[in-house]
Amino acid sequence: MRQKGVLDLNKTSFEYGGYHFYPLRTFTAEDGDFYELTRKLGQDREIGLTKCDETWQKYPYDYEEFYKAAGGKVFDIFLCEENGK
């Protein structure tokens, strides 16, 4: 069973779209509006991972492929090692 707000420091990073991500924890209500936060990430030109065909896109984002690279849908919040976001 998935526990909310749990930080697992034993997880290792995984690569997706040329970046390395560290799974942090699951999303909680205290984190704010999930959809607002994810919209901002989907428009992050620095990292360039987006589903949209944008000129600033560096790598096409695919939800299923991202979670496959992450090892499953256990976590909701990830830290990018390259940019700290």
Buried (B, 14 or more C-beta within 10 A) or exposed (E): EEEEEEEEEEBEBBEBBEBBBBBBBBBEEEEEEEEEBEEEBBEBEEBBBBEEEEEEBBEEBBEEEBBEEBEEEBBBBBEBEEEEE
